């Protein structure tokens, strides 16, 4: 699943970038809720730096990744 922190007004750009990266998952974007509240709901330790992603291990452990995701970073172990 992908959650974009961009506005829904940027939906076409978000979908184009995900397609360019080959991401094939459900994708969501922020709604009208305050961005700070949504960031806290995603990760209470997140200070709002973007871009932000999370890698999940098979056991459920989550590792935050800050910075632009390219294909190499997506495929890294």
C-alpha positions as CSV (number, residue, x, y, z in Angstrom):
1,X,0.0,0.0,0.0
2,X,1.2,3.5,-0.8
3,X,0.0,6.6,1.1
4,X,1.0,9.9,-0.6
5,X,1.3,12.9,1.6
6,X,0.5,15.1,-1.3
7,X,-2.9,16.7,-2.0
8,X,-5.5,14.8,-3.9
9,X,-5.2,17.6,-6.5
10,X,-1.8,15.9,-7.4
11,X,-3.4,12.5,-7.9
12,X,-2.4,12.2,-11.6
13,X,1.2,13.1,-10.8
14,X,1.2,10.6,-7.9
15,X,-0.1,7.8,-10.1
16,X,2.3,8.6,-12.9
17,X,5.3,8.4,-10.6
18,X,4.1,5.2,-9.0
19,X,3.7,3.6,-12.4
20,X,7.1,4.9,-13.5
21,X,8.6,3.1,-10.4
22,X,6.6,0.0,-11.2
23,X,4.7,0.1,-7.9
24,X,1.7,-2.1,-8.1
25,X,-0.3,-1.7,-4.9
26,X,-3.2,0.2,-3.6
27,X,-2.5,3.9,-3.3
28,X,-4.0,6.6,-1.2
29,X,-3.4,10.4,-0.6
30,X,-4.2,12.8,2.2
31,X,-7.7,14.2,2.5
32,X,-8.9,17.4,4.2
33,X,-7.6,16.3,7.6
34,X,-4.8,18.4,9.1
35,X,-1.5,17.0,7.7
36,X,0.1,17.0,11.2
37,X,-2.6,14.7,12.5
38,X,-2.2,12.4,9.6
39,X,1.6,12.3,9.9
40,X,1.2,11.4,13.6
41,X,-1.3,8.7,12.8
42,X,1.2,7.1,10.3
43,X,4.2,7.5,12.6
44,X,4.3,9.4,15.9
45,X,8.1,9.9,15.6
46,X,7.8,11.4,12.1
47,X,8.7,15.1,12.0
48,X,7.2,15.6,8.5
49,X,10.3,15.4,6.4
50,X,9.5,14.3,2.9
51,X,9.7,12.1,0.9
52,X,9.1,9.4,3.5
53,X,8.6,5.7,3.0
54,X,8.5,2.6,5.2
55,X,10.0,-0.8,4.5
56,X,8.2,-3.8,6.1
57,X,10.0,-7.0,6.9
58,X,8.1,-10.3,6.7
59,X,7.8,-10.3,10.5
60,X,6.1,-6.9,10.5
61,X,9.1,-4.8,11.6
62,X,9.0,-1.4,10.0
63,X,12.0,0.8,8.9
64,X,11.5,4.4,7.9
65,X,13.2,5.6,4.7
66,X,13.6,9.4,4.1
67,X,14.6,10.6,0.7
68,X,13.7,10.1,-2.9
69,X,12.9,6.5,-3.8
70,X,14.3,5.2,-7.0
71,X,14.3,1.7,-8.4
72,X,17.6,0.8,-6.7
73,X,16.3,1.9,-3.3
74,X,13.0,0.0,-3.8
75,X,14.8,-3.2,-4.7
76,X,17.5,-2.9,-1.9
77,X,17.4,-5.6,0.8
